[in-house]
Amino acid sequence: MRREDEIARVTLVGSVVNLLLVALKAVAGVAGHSAAMLSDAVHSLSDFVTDIVVLVFVRVAARPQDSDHEYGHGKFETLATLFIGLALAAAAVGIVVNGAVKLGRWLQGENLPAPGTMALWAALISIVVKELLYQYTRFRGRKLGSSALEANAWHHRSDALSSIGAAVGIGGAILMGKRWTVLDPLASIVVGAMLVKVAWDLLGPSFGELTDSSLPADTEREILEVIRGIPGVEDPHNLRTRRVGSRIAAEVHVRMDGRLSLSDAHEKASEVERRFKARFGGESHIIVHMEPVK
């Protein structure tokens, strides 16, 4: 099965689960008189939207290079990751603001509504289901080398975390009485702050890839070691690297014996390319500039 098809299958599983959770949480929120659960339903809806984004962008990213995108379409997957990070940040801020507003009302003496047990059960089910979905999506994302899938996995976990906040608030109100309904907004603020950190961790690498930041130093050292292992190829230098979606691209200068024929020098440059692709994937790209040994 092609990589993009596997990514689509994983994402479709998540989208079906998210759609079912939206319905469950909406019904539980209305029937259980829980504003927290209704907010959680909106969060699950945002998960469903990001699933659609992943499906669309990964399909585009899998297109082969053409006259308009001679390095391929890999950065569309990075765009999907960026969108998911922004959606997660927006959801996190919304959770924090909603919790702060409720906390302010409580501090002013207002009694927050006490939710019902149906809302609590919906929150508990959501925690278990979304954590399992996070583990599955993250595992497949790492195996397939998809930053968009890994980002979407964190969006699944963000929903699990927001459900934990909802469960704490709802459960606290049920078990300890109406005076403890303040647990709901307090938990929401804590969870929202955690999600802001997760969103930041997703957005940083995405911005880096879109602005052609270099690969990590360890990866660049590994590239140089691969090249140094080729007989007759000396002093790799002026290495430039970047990521294009799930693959990497590099340029490097090397020195060879100036008495080599053009055919022999070309063969050594081709060997650099073959070993580079063998180590970093057949879709990776490297340009070799040859210089004579002085």
ABEGO torsion letter per residue (X at the ends): XBAAAAAAAAAAAAAAAAAAAAAAAAAAAAAAGBAAAAAAAAAAAAAAAAAAAAAAAAAAAABBBBAABAAEAAAAAAAAAAAAAAAAAAAAAAAAAAAAAAAAAAAAGBBBBBBBAAAAAAAAAAAAAAAAAAAAAAAAAAAAGBAAAAAAAAAAAAAAAAAAAAAAAAAAAAAAEAAAAAAAAAAAAAAAAAAAAAAAAAAAAAAAAAAGBBBBAAAAAAAAAAAAABBGBBGBBGBBBBBBEABBBBBBBBBBBAABBAAAAAAAAAAAAAAAAAAAEAABBBBBBBBBBX
